[in-house]
Amino acid sequence: NETSYQVLNLEPFTVYSFRVAAKNGMILFMGI
């Protein structure tokens, strides 16, 4: 059904976004 599809679709995106944010945050931190 639609809801479970959205959740399955959202989960990898959230993990990916978190990784990108963490990587960007680390670069920013190192740049200071």
N, C-alpha and C positions, 0 to 999 in steps of 0.2 A: 504494500500500500504506500501511498504518497509520503506519509510522515516518516516511516522507517527509512525510505529512500533518501529523504532530505537529511536525516540524522547520519546515515552512512556516508553521504556525500560531504557533510559538514565536518566530520571528525578528522579526516586526513588533512583537510584545508586548515583547520585550527592548529593541528600539530605543525604543519608546514609554516604557517604564519608565525607561530611561536619560535620556531627555529630561525627563521629569517630575522625576526625582531631581536632574538638573543645575539645573533651574529652581528647585526648592525649595532646593537648596544655595546658589544665588546669592542668593536672598531672605534666607536665614539669614545669609549672609556680609555682605550689605549691612546687615542689622539689627544687627550687632555694633558 
